């Protein structure tokens, strides 16, 4: 019995050491994407880094691929918004559910964005007005064109973004992260969402 307990403790200790090293390596790789001196380790499991980007407080985490999901990268940006809305990449299933009206989809009159993204909001007319501006549409289009983009969900005090499936060569590349951060904060700025710090 004692040997089993010791083996379990040893395996747990090895796992924790591996997770700490993995999260430290992630910080070393991705830290340069944030403003100088602001990057820090946000979590060990799952590995995540945090820092400032153009004045926005951001947290970027890696989700490993598993039997339950494709994994990917998640970005949380602390920003203030008066409108709750969501944009997600359309897939074959989404198109079918929208066609049979199980899901609702807001059309904004931009053929490219309406074809590529499913848009929803608590206040549809307000979202249509917001995305009626060319600057906002261009920023949303630029975000949707980042490789692996899946969705953005904007709430009162934060925006959550996701890129799938898990691709280490993209998810752990500081240049790719900088592009993702830039596209995300450009969209938030175009939507009039100021940063929340703290």
Buried (B, 14 or more C-beta within 10 A) or exposed (E): EEEEEEEEEEEEEEEEEEBBEBBEEBBEBBBEBBEEEEBEBBBBEBBBBBBBBBEBBBBBBBBEBEEEEEBBBBBBBBBBBEBBBBBBBBEEEBEEBBEEEEBEBBEBEBEEBBEBBBBBBEEBEBBBEBBEEEEBBEBBBBBBEBEBBBBBBBBEEBBBBBBBBBBEEBBBBBEBBBBBBBBBBBBBBBBBBEBBEE
